[in-house]
Amino acid sequence: MTWISSLHSLSHRELLVIESVFKSNPKACLVIVSTSLDSPKGNAVLKPFLNMGFNLITVSPDFDSIFKHTYAETWFNRLKTGNINPGEVSLGQNLSNLLRLVLLYKYGGVYIDTDVIVLKSFNNLSNVIGAQSMNIETKTWSRLNNAVLVFDKHHPLLYKFIQEFALTFDGNKWGHNGPYLVSRVVGRVTNRPGFNFTVLPPPAFYPVDWSRIRSLFRGPNNRIQSDWLRRKLEQIRRQSYAVHLWNRQSKDVRVEEGSIVHHIISDCCIFCNISTSSL
């Protein structure tokens, strides 16, 4: 997990995500790469998890060291010397896109965004990436996403992701260096020898697309809605390892009583002392 933003920007939602990680994987080692959280104030915010005995570590990123001996090193050096235009998209967002790839390539493991609520253990997952959307007619993926990645150390697909980032970086196009990047690369290497990975269908991590995420925050207003919410919640509990809340679209949406997110919070919380109205 990475947190490039300030400590002030950390909300109850991100803390709930951390709770969900340990609720589903109590023996997990969660590393948060973050300068703001790797501080006395950051440690104070996360202390309740440490007091519970959870294995939580915060580390300030040393980009020069992390990127060394990868395609990211050359890209980062060019950025620092002003030879790359960072563009209009948040540089922090693009650094996070690259950082997750390099960390997974060098160390292996699981990466999740800070707006992904974990529902189940990932122990049986290996070398997987999730589809965000599918083509209904061909039943093949149409868009992948990089909010959840599970890969072994030095996996060749991660190498290709890093290479693609360094060679095709565009700081003016949202998603170009993230979801669109992984989609481009996977589209090229699928069925090529040496790339052993699995693309999981949307329900695994993205049971609701960003354009419809608000529906998970709404409570039932009538019997029809109540039936739909019940069926959708059952489907998510049965098929999903995690739920991406798409903070970009939902950060200002209130969690209504009886909504799917309200039920998920009850399932995944550890301290359960956060008011849903503050999420």
ZADO-1210 file (C-alpha; in nm, 4 decimals, padded with zeros to 6 digits):
<atoms>
<atom x="00.0000" y="00.0000" z="00.0000" code="MET" pos="1"/>
<atom x="00.1226" y="00.3523" z="-00.0731" code="THR" pos="2"/>
<atom x="00.0133" y="00.6864" z="00.0684" code="TRP" pos="3"/>
<atom x="00.1776" y="00.9769" z="-00.1111" code="ILE" pos="4"/>
<atom x="-00.0600" y="01.2401" z="00.0310" code="SER" pos="5"/>
<atom x="-00.0387" y="01.4355" z="00.3547" code="SER" pos="6"/>
<atom x="-00.1389" y="01.2930" z="00.6902" code="LEU" pos="7"/>
<atom x="-00.4205" y="01.5474" z="00.7024" code="HIS" pos="8"/>
<atom x="-00.5702" y="01.3864" z="00.3911" code="SER" pos="9"/>
<atom x="-00.5951" y="01.0451" z="00.5587" code="LEU" pos="10"/>
<atom x="-00.9615" y="00.9833" z="00.6343" code="SER" pos="11"/>
<atom x="-01.1676" y="00.7270" z="00.8223" code="HIS" pos="12"/>
<atom x="-01.2163" y="00.5454" z="00.4927" code="ARG" pos="13"/>
<atom x="-00.8454" y="00.4675" z="00.4547" code="GLU" pos="14"/>
<atom x="-00.8302" y="00.3504" z="00.8162" code="LEU" pos="15"/>
<atom x="-01.1271" y="00.1224" z="00.7487" code="LEU" pos="16"/>
<atom x="-00.9373" y="-00.0258" z="00.4545" code="VAL" pos="17"/>
<atom x="-00.6511" y="-00.1097" z="00.6911" code="ILE" pos="18"/>
<atom x="-00.9013" y="-00.2685" z="00.9296" code="GLU" pos="19"/>
<atom x="-01.0383" y="-00.4794" z="00.6450" code="SER" pos="20"/>
<atom x="-00.6903" y="-00.6049" z="00.5567" code="VAL" pos="21"/>
<atom x="-00.6333" y="-00.7401" z="00.9054" code="PHE" pos="22"/>
<atom x="-00.9911" y="-00.8611" z="00.9514" code="LYS" pos="23"/>
<atom x="-00.9549" y="-01.0840" z="00.6449" code="SER" pos="24"/>
<atom x="-00.5833" y="-01.1561" z="00.6877" code="ASN" pos="25"/>
<atom x="-00.4980" y="-01.1255" z="01.0595" code="PRO" pos="26"/>
<atom x="-00.1461" y="-01.2646" z="01.0095" code="LYS" pos="27"/>
<atom x="-00.0654" y="-01.0343" z="00.7195" code="ALA" pos="28"/>
<atom x="00.2315" y="-00.7999" z="00.7165" code="CYS" pos="29"/>
<atom x="00.1041" y="-00.4672" z="00.5856" code="LEU" pos="30"/>
<atom x="00.3684" y="-00.2251" z="00.4623" code="VAL" pos="31"/>
<atom x="00.2535" y="00.1307" z="00.3932" code="ILE" pos="32"/>
<atom x="00.5079" y="00.3242" z="00.1903" code="VAL" pos="33"/>
<atom x="00.4488" y="00.6821" z="00.2974" code="SER" pos="34"/>
<atom x="00.6527" y="00.9763" z="00.4188" code="THR" pos="35"/>
<atom x="00.3622" y="01.1333" z="00.6072" code="SER" pos="36"/>
<atom x="00.2660" y="00.8129" z="00.7894" code="LEU" pos="37"/>
<atom x="00.6268" y="00.7255" z="00.8684" code="ASP" pos="38"/>
<atom x="00.6376" y="00.9994" z="01.1311" code="SER" pos="39"/>
<atom x="00.5539" y="01.0456" z="01.4990" code="PRO" pos="40"/>
<atom x="00.2068" y="01.1790" z="01.4131" code="LYS" pos="41"/>
<atom x="00.1532" y="00.9004" z="01.1624" code="GLY" pos="42"/>
<atom x="00.2575" y="00.6397" z="01.4162" code="ASN" pos="43"/>
<atom x="00.0064" y="00.7850" z="01.6622" code="ALA" pos="44"/>
<atom x="-00.2740" y="00.7460" z="01.4074" code="VAL" pos="45"/>
<atom x="-00.1816" y="00.3824" z="01.3433" code="LEU" pos="46"/>
<atom x="-00.1016" y="00.2923" z="01.7041" code="LYS" pos="47"/>
<atom x="-00.4375" y="00.1171" z="01.7683" code="PRO" pos="48"/>
<atom x="-00.3411" y="-00.1454" z="01.5089" code="PHE" pos="49"/>
<atom x="-00.0028" y="-00.1999" z="01.6715" code="LEU" pos="50"/>
<atom x="-00.1654" y="-00.2255" z="02.0133" code="ASN" pos="51"/>
<atom x="-00.3800" y="-00.5080" z="01.8750" code="MET" pos="52"/>
<atom x="-00.0638" y="-00.6922" z="01.7712" code="GLY" pos="53"/>
<atom x="-00.1058" y="-00.6491" z="01.3967" code="PHE" pos="54"/>
<atom x="00.2065" y="-00.6451" z="01.1821" code="ASN" pos="55"/>
<atom x="00.1940" y="-00.2948" z="01.0357" code="LEU" pos="56"/>
<atom x="00.5022" y="-00.1134" z="00.9086" code="ILE" pos="57"/>
<atom x="00.5385" y="00.2362" z="00.7639" code="THR" pos="58"/>
<atom x="00.8373" y="00.3225" z="00.5455" code="VAL" pos="59"/>
<atom x="00.9347" y="00.6510" z="00.3826" code="SER" pos="60"/>
<atom x="01.0091" y="00.5914" z="00.0140" code="PRO" pos="61"/>
<atom x="01.3665" y="00.6413" z="-00.1030" code="ASP" pos="62"/>
<atom x="01.2852" y="00.6636" z="-00.4718" code="PHE" pos="63"/>
<atom x="01.6475" y="00.6572" z="-00.5864" code="ASP" pos="64"/>
<atom x="01.7102" y="00.3353" z="-00.3975" code="SER" pos="65"/>
<atom x="01.3788" y="00.1704" z="-00.4860" code="ILE" pos="66"/>
<atom x="01.4020" y="00.2485" z="-00.8572" code="PHE" pos="67"/>
<atom x="01.7690" y="00.1510" z="-00.8890" code="LYS" pos="68"/>
<atom x="01.8519" y="-00.1090" z="-01.1564" code="HIS" pos="69"/>
<atom x="01.5107" y="-00.0856" z="-01.3232" code="THR" pos="70"/>
<atom x="01.3683" y="00.1147" z="-01.6125" code="TYR" pos="71"/>
<atom x="01.2193" y="00.3390" z="-01.3447" code="ALA" pos="72"/>
<atom x="01.5665" y="00.4627" z="-01.2496" code="GLU" pos="73"/>
<atom x="01.6307" y="00.6275" z="-01.5859" code="THR" pos="74"/>
<atom x="01.2810" y="00.7759" z="-01.5970" code="TRP" pos="75"/>
<atom x="01.3136" y="00.9198" z="-01.2459" code="PHE" pos="76"/>
<atom x="01.6550" y="01.0707" z="-01.3193" code="ASN" pos="77"/>
<atom x="01.5146" y="01.2409" z="-01.6281" code="ARG" pos="78"/>
<atom x="01.2236" y="01.3702" z="-01.4211" code="LEU" pos="79"/>
<atom x="01.4567" y="01.5180" z="-01.1583" code="LYS" pos="80"/>
<atom x="01.6697" y="01.6925" z="-01.4208" code="THR" pos="81"/>
<atom x="01.3675" y="01.8476" z="-01.5890" code="GLY" pos="82"/>
<atom x="01.3852" y="01.6320" z="-01.9010" code="ASN" pos="83"/>
<atom x="01.0381" y="01.4887" z="-01.8482" code="ILE" pos="84"/>
<atom x="00.7238" y="01.6966" z="-01.8287" code="ASN" pos="85"/>
<atom x="00.5296" y="01.5755" z="-01.5211" code="PRO" pos="86"/>
<atom x="00.2093" y="01.6972" z="-01.6849" code="GLY" pos="87"/>
<atom x="-00.1200" y="01.8083" z="-01.5362" code="GLU" pos="88"/>
<atom x="-00.2131" y="01.4804" z="-01.3686" code="VAL" pos="89"/>
<atom x="-00.0967" y="01.4630" z="-01.0075" code="SER" pos="90"/>
<atom x="00.2693" y="01.3614" z="-00.9972" code="LEU" pos="91"/>
<atom x="00.1988" y="01.1846" z="-00.6689" code="GLY" pos="92"/>
<atom x="-00.0569" y="00.9664" z="-00.8445" code="GLN" pos="93"/>
<atom x="00.1878" y="00.8728" z="-01.1178" code="ASN" pos="94"/>
<atom x="00.4666" y="00.8086" z="-00.8680" code="LEU" pos="95"/>
<atom x="00.2270" y="00.5773" z="-00.6859" code="SER" pos="96"/>
<atom x="00.1536" y="00.3983" z="-01.0144" code="ASN" pos="97"/>
<atom x="00.5243" y="00.3364" z="-01.0678" code="LEU" pos="98"/>
<atom x="00.6132" y="00.2720" z="-00.7043" code="LEU" pos="99"/>
<atom x="00.3694" y="-00.0176" z="-00.6679" code="ARG" pos="100"/>
<atom x="00.5095" y="-00.1860" z="-00.9779" code="LEU" pos="101"/>
<atom x="00.8730" y="-00.1590" z="-00.8733" code="VAL" pos="102"/>
<atom x="00.8082" y="-00.2674" z="-00.5145" code="LEU" pos="103"/>
<atom x="00.6171" y="-00.5736" z="-00.6320" code="LEU" pos="104"/>
<atom x="00.8852" y="-00.6513" z="-00.8897" code="TYR" pos="105"/>
<atom x="01.1636" y="-00.6354" z="-00.6321" code="LYS" pos="106"/>
<atom x="00.9867" y="-00.7971" z="-00.3370" code="TYR" pos="107"/>
<atom x="00.6663" y="-00.9657" z="-00.4560" code="GLY" pos="108"/>
<atom x="00.3405" y="-00.9745" z="-00.2628" code="GLY" pos="109"/>
<atom x="00.0065" y="-00.7966" z="-00.2743" code="VAL" pos="110"/>
<atom x="-00.0626" y="-00.4349" z="-00.3577" code="TYR" pos="111"/>
<atom x="-00.3971" y="-00.2677" z="-00.2887" code="ILE" pos="112"/>
<atom x="-00.5108" y="00.0918" z="-00.3240" code="ASP" pos="113"/>
<atom x="-00.6242" y="00.2766" z="-00.0137" code="THR" pos="114"/>
<atom x="-00.9858" y="00.2730" z="-00.1336" code="ASP" pos="115"/>
<atom x="-01.0079" y="-00.1055" z="-00.1691" code="VAL" pos="116"/>
<atom x="-01.1938" y="-00.2821" z="00.1111" code="ILE" pos="117"/>
<atom x="-01.0715" y="-00.6389" z="00.1523" code="VAL" pos="118"/>
<atom x="-01.3382" y="-00.9042" z="00.2074" code="LEU" pos="119"/>
<atom x="-01.1463" y="-01.2321" z="00.1957" code="LYS" pos="120"/>
<atom x="-00.7991" y="-01.3744" z="00.2361" code="SER" pos="121"/>
<atom x="-00.5748" y="-01.3466" z="-00.0701" code="PHE" pos="122"/>
<atom x="-00.3736" y="-01.6540" z="00.0310" code="ASN" pos="123"/>
<atom x="-00.4921" y="-01.8617" z="-00.2643" code="ASN" pos="124"/>
<atom x="-00.4160" y="-01.5904" z="-00.5202" code="LEU" pos="125"/>
<atom x="-00.0919" y="-01.5848" z="-00.7166" code="SER" pos="126"/>
<atom x="00.0122" y="-01.3703" z="-01.0124" code="ASN" pos="127"/>
<atom x="-00.3265" y="-01.2138" z="-01.0752" code="VAL" pos="128"/>
<atom x="-00.4622" y="-00.8848" z="-01.2002" code="ILE" pos="129"/>
<atom x="-00.8285" y="-00.7897" z="-01.2095" code="GLY" pos="130"/>
<atom x="-01.0502" y="-00.6930" z="-01.5000" code="ALA" pos="131"/>
<atom x="-01.2455" y="-00.3742" z="-01.4458" code="GLN" pos="132"/>
<atom x="-01.4882" y="-00.4440" z="-01.7299" code="SER" pos="133"/>
<atom x="-01.5757" y="-00.7217" z="-01.9733" code="MET" pos="134"/>
<atom x="-01.7011" y="-00.7371" z="-02.3293" code="ASN" pos="135"/>
<atom x="-02.0415" y="-00.9013" z="-02.2942" code="ILE" pos="136"/>
<atom x="-02.0393" y="-01.0455" z="-02.6458" code="GLU" pos="137"/>
<atom x="-01.6870" y="-01.1910" z="-02.6512" code="THR" pos="138"/>
<atom x="-01.6702" y="-01.2562" z="-02.2752" code="LYS" pos="139"/>
<atom x="-01.3170" y="-01.1185" z="-02.2690" code="THR" pos="140"/>
<atom x="-01.1862" y="-00.8300" z="-02.0620" code="TRP" pos="141"/>
<atom x="-01.2066" y="-00.4808" z="-02.2090" code="SER" pos="142"/>
<atom x="-01.0248" y="-00.2903" z="-01.9327" code="ARG" pos="143"/>
<atom x="-00.7913" y="-00.3953" z="-01.6541" code="LEU" pos="144"/>
<atom x="-00.7069" y="-00.2012" z="-01.3405" code="ASN" pos="145"/>
<atom x="-00.3993" y="-00.1670" z="-01.1204" code="ASN" pos="146"/>
<atom x="-00.5734" y="-00.1032" z="-00.7866" code="ALA" pos="147"/>
<atom x="-00.5121" y="-00.4655" z="-00.6820" code="VAL" pos="148"/>
<atom x="-00.2048" y="-00.6594" z="-00.7922" code="LEU" pos="149"/>
<atom x="-00.0804" y="-00.9963" z="-00.6641" code="VAL" pos="150"/>
<atom x="00.2537" y="-01.1059" z="-00.8091" code="PHE" pos="151"/>
<atom x="00.5674" y="-01.3009" z="-00.7356" code="ASP" pos="152"/>
<atom x="00.9040" y="-01.1316" z="-00.7097" code="LYS" pos="153"/>
<atom x="01.0649" y="-01.0556" z="-01.0483" code="HIS" pos="154"/>
<atom x="00.7558" y="-01.1538" z="-01.2426" code="HIS" pos="155"/>
<atom x="00.8137" y="-01.0733" z="-01.6125" code="PRO" pos="156"/>
<atom x="00.4786" y="-00.8982" z="-01.6472" code="LEU" pos="157"/>
<atom x="00.5801" y="-00.6468" z="-01.3809" code="LEU" pos="158"/>
<atom x="00.9042" y="-00.5885" z="-01.5713" code="TYR" pos="159"/>
<atom x="00.7009" y="-00.5088" z="-01.8818" code="LYS" pos="160"/>
<atom x="00.4735" y="-00.2760" z="-01.6843" code="PHE" pos="161"/>
<atom x="00.7738" y="-00.0788" z="-01.5545" code="ILE" pos="162"/>
<atom x="00.9292" y="-00.0653" z="-01.8995" code="GLN" pos="163"/>
<atom x="00.6033" y="00.0607" z="-02.0497" code="GLU" pos="164"/>
<atom x="00.5755" y="00.3312" z="-01.7841" code="PHE" pos="165"/>
<atom x="00.9276" y="00.4578" z="-01.8503" code="ALA" pos="166"/>
<atom x="00.9026" y="00.4507" z="-02.2293" code="LEU" pos="167"/>
<atom x="00.5485" y="00.5823" z="-02.2812" code="THR" pos="168"/>
<atom x="00.4922" y="00.8137" z="-01.9822" code="PHE" pos="169"/>
<atom x="00.2349" y="01.0858" z="-02.0395" code="ASP" pos="170"/>
<atom x="00.1541" y="01.3096" z="-01.7447" code="GLY" pos="171"/>
<atom x="-00.1377" y="01.4795" z="-01.9180" code="ASN" pos="172"/>
<atom x="-00.3656" y="01.1791" z="-01.9676" code="LYS" pos="173"/>
<atom x="-00.5469" y="01.0422" z="-01.6651" code="TRP" pos="174"/>
<atom x="-00.5067" y="00.6653" z="-01.6415" code="GLY" pos="175"/>
<atom x="-00.2454" y="00.6450" z="-01.9174" code="HIS" pos="176"/>
<atom x="00.0243" y="00.5376" z="-01.6707" code="ASN" pos="177"/>
<atom x="-00.2095" y="00.3241" z="-01.4593" code="GLY" pos="178"/>
<atom x="-00.5160" y="00.1245" z="-01.5692" code="PRO" pos="179"/>
<atom x="-00.4605" y="00.1949" z="-01.9386" code="TYR" pos="180"/>
<atom x="-00.0945" y="00.0952" z="-01.9059" code="LEU" pos="181"/>
<atom x="-00.1622" y="-00.2480" z="-01.7589" code="VAL" pos="182"/>
<atom x="-00.4364" y="-00.3009" z="-02.0170" code="SER" pos="183"/>
<atom x="-00.1988" y="-00.2171" z="-02.3038" code="ARG" pos="184"/>
<atom x="00.0766" y="-00.4456" z="-02.1819" code="VAL" pos="185"/>
<atom x="-00.1434" y="-00.7430" z="-02.0953" code="VAL" pos="186"/>
<atom x="-00.3096" y="-00.7110" z="-02.4345" code="GLY" pos="187"/>
<atom x="00.0310" y="-00.7483" z="-02.5990" code="ARG" pos="188"/>
<atom x="00.1736" y="-01.0350" z="-02.3930" code="VAL" pos="189"/>
<atom x="-00.1354" y="-01.2536" z="-02.3545" code="THR" pos="190"/>
<atom x="-00.0652" y="-01.6062" z="-02.4849" code="ASN" pos="191"/>
<atom x="00.3071" y="-01.5354" z="-02.5150" code="ARG" pos="192"/>
<atom x="00.5297" y="-01.7975" z="-02.3484" code="PRO" pos="193"/>
<atom x="00.6894" y="-01.7111" z="-02.0158" code="GLY" pos="194"/>
<atom x="00.4089" y="-01.4909" z="-01.8864" code="PHE" pos="195"/>
<atom x="00.2140" y="-01.6959" z="-01.6371" code="ASN" pos="196"/>
<atom x="-00.0640" y="-01.4882" z="-01.4861" code="PHE" pos="197"/>
<atom x="-00.4406" y="-01.4839" z="-01.4507" code="THR" pos="198"/>
<atom x="-00.6897" y="-01.2085" z="-01.5246" code="VAL" pos="199"/>
<atom x="-00.9711" y="-01.2353" z="-01.2725" code="LEU" pos="200"/>
<atom x="-01.3226" y="-01.1250" z="-01.3773" code="PRO" pos="201"/>
<atom x="-01.4633" y="-00.7924" z="-01.2487" code="PRO" pos="202"/>
<atom x="-01.6483" y="-00.9389" z="-00.9475" code="PRO" pos="203"/>
<atom x="-01.3142" y="-01.0334" z="-00.7892" code="ALA" pos="204"/>
<atom x="-01.2088" y="-00.6745" z="-00.7125" code="PHE" pos="205"/>
<atom x="-01.4402" y="-00.4434" z="-00.9078" code="TYR" pos="206"/>
<atom x="-01.7951" y="-00.5750" z="-00.8586" code="PRO" pos="207"/>
<atom x="-01.9327" y="-00.2321" z="-00.9474" code="VAL" pos="208"/>
<atom x="-01.7879" y="-00.0026" z="-01.2120" code="ASP" pos="209"/>
<atom x="-01.6863" y="00.3526" z="-01.1184" code="TRP" pos="210"/>
<atom x="-01.9871" y="00.4948" z="-01.3013" code="SER" pos="211"/>
<atom x="-02.2276" y="00.3034" z="-01.0747" code="ARG" pos="212"/>
<atom x="-02.0385" y="00.3037" z="-00.7451" code="ILE" pos="213"/>
<atom x="-02.2843" y="00.5450" z="-00.5833" code="ARG" pos="214"/>
<atom x="-02.5478" y="00.2707" z="-00.5928" code="SER" pos="215"/>
<atom x="-02.3531" y="00.0812" z="-00.3249" code="LEU" pos="216"/>
<atom x="-02.3815" y="00.3771" z="-00.0877" code="PHE" pos="217"/>
<atom x="-02.7597" y="00.4153" z="-00.1142" code="ARG" pos="218"/>
<atom x="-03.0026" y="00.2531" z="00.1234" code="GLY" pos="219"/>
<atom x="-03.3307" y="00.0954" z="00.0075" code="PRO" pos="220"/>
<atom x="-03.6272" y="00.3253" z="-00.0569" code="ASN" pos="221"/>
<atom x="-03.8714" y="00.0558" z="-00.1646" code="ASN" pos="222"/>
<atom x="-03.9097" y="-00.3188" z="-00.1897" code="ARG" pos="223"/>
<atom x="-03.7593" y="-00.3415" z="-00.5384" code="ILE" pos="224"/>
<atom x="-03.4450" y="-00.1610" z="-00.4267" code="GLN" pos="225"/>
<atom x="-03.4307" y="-00.3707" z="-00.1116" code="SER" pos="226"/>
<atom x="-03.4407" y="-00.6926" z="-00.3155" code="ASP" pos="227"/>
<atom x="-03.1703" y="-00.5652" z="-00.5508" code="TRP" pos="228"/>
<atom x="-02.9452" y="-00.4634" z="-00.2606" code="LEU" pos="229"/>
<atom x="-02.9870" y="-00.8019" z="-00.0950" code="ARG" pos="230"/>
<atom x="-02.9029" y="-00.9924" z="-00.4136" code="ARG" pos="231"/>
<atom x="-02.6061" y="-00.7684" z="-00.4939" code="LYS" pos="232"/>
<atom x="-02.4692" y="-00.7983" z="-00.1411" code="LEU" pos="233"/>
<atom x="-02.4994" y="-01.1769" z="-00.1545" code="GLU" pos="234"/>
<atom x="-02.3189" y="-01.1773" z="-00.4897" code="GLN" pos="235"/>
<atom x="-02.0354" y="-00.9611" z="-00.3568" code="ILE" pos="236"/>
<atom x="-01.9949" y="-01.1736" z="-00.0453" code="ARG" pos="237"/>
<atom x="-01.9846" y="-01.4861" z="-00.2608" code="ARG" pos="238"/>
<atom x="-01.7693" y="-01.3745" z="-00.5541" code="GLN" pos="239"/>
<atom x="-01.5517" y="-01.0833" z="-00.4426" code="SER" pos="240"/>
<atom x="-01.2156" y="-01.0777" z="-00.2699" code="TYR" pos="241"/>
<atom x="-01.2367" y="-00.7010" z="-00.2346" code="ALA" pos="242"/>
<atom x="-01.4445" y="-00.3998" z="-00.3334" code="VAL" pos="243"/>
<atom x="-01.2933" y="-00.0951" z="-00.4979" code="HIS" pos="244"/>
<atom x="-01.4820" y="00.2105" z="-00.3716" code="LEU" pos="245"/>
<atom x="-01.3535" y="00.4383" z="-00.6488" code="TRP" pos="246"/>
<atom x="-01.2756" y="00.7306" z="-00.4176" code="ASN" pos="247"/>
<atom x="-01.2432" y="00.9658" z="-00.7107" code="ARG" pos="248"/>
<atom x="-01.6182" y="00.9285" z="-00.7667" code="GLN" pos="249"/>
<atom x="-01.7432" y="00.8400" z="-00.4175" code="SER" pos="250"/>
<atom x="-01.5339" y="01.0339" z="-00.1659" code="LYS" pos="251"/>
<atom x="-01.8133" y="01.2852" z="-00.1023" code="ASP" pos="252"/>
<atom x="-02.0982" y="01.0319" z="-00.1022" code="VAL" pos="253"/>
<atom x="-02.2636" y="00.9611" z="00.2323" code="ARG" pos="254"/>
<atom x="-02.3045" y="00.5991" z="00.3416" code="VAL" pos="255"/>
<atom x="-02.6767" y="00.5443" z="00.3918" code="GLU" pos="256"/>
<atom x="-02.8268" y="00.3081" z="00.6470" code="GLU" pos="257"/>
<atom x="-02.8940" y="-00.0341" z="00.4967" code="GLY" pos="258"/>
<atom x="-02.6732" y="00.0242" z="00.1935" code="SER" pos="259"/>
<atom x="-02.4319" y="-00.2373" z="00.0634" code="ILE" pos="260"/>
<atom x="-02.1337" y="-00.0345" z="00.1851" code="VAL" pos="261"/>
<atom x="-02.2985" y="-00.0089" z="00.5276" code="HIS" pos="262"/>
<atom x="-02.3200" y="-00.3893" z="00.5444" code="HIS" pos="263"/>
<atom x="-01.9648" y="-00.4324" z="00.4155" code="ILE" pos="264"/>
<atom x="-01.8341" y="-00.1965" z="00.6831" code="ILE" pos="265"/>
<atom x="-02.0033" y="-00.4089" z="00.9494" code="SER" pos="266"/>
<atom x="-01.8454" y="-00.7216" z="00.8009" code="ASP" pos="267"/>
<atom x="-01.4931" y="-00.5816" z="00.7707" code="CYS" pos="268"/>
<atom x="-01.4343" y="-00.3521" z="01.0657" code="CYS" pos="269"/>
<atom x="-01.2195" y="-00.4428" z="01.3658" code="ILE" pos="270"/>
<atom x="-01.2684" y="-00.1465" z="01.5964" code="PHE" pos="271"/>
<atom x="-01.6121" y="-00.0682" z="01.4515" code="CYS" pos="272"/>
<atom x="-01.6036" y="00.2755" z="01.6099" code="ASN" pos="273"/>
<atom x="-01.6261" y="00.4815" z="01.2930" code="ILE" pos="274"/>
<atom x="-01.9544" y="00.6489" z="01.2094" code="SER" pos="275"/>
<atom x="-02.0658" y="00.5643" z="00.8572" code="THR" pos="276"/>
<atom x="-02.1516" y="00.9303" z="00.8062" code="SER" pos="277"/>
<atom x="-01.7800" y="01.0126" z="00.8242" code="SER" pos="278"/>
<atom x="-01.6812" y="00.7733" z="00.5450" code="LEU" pos="279"/>
</atoms>
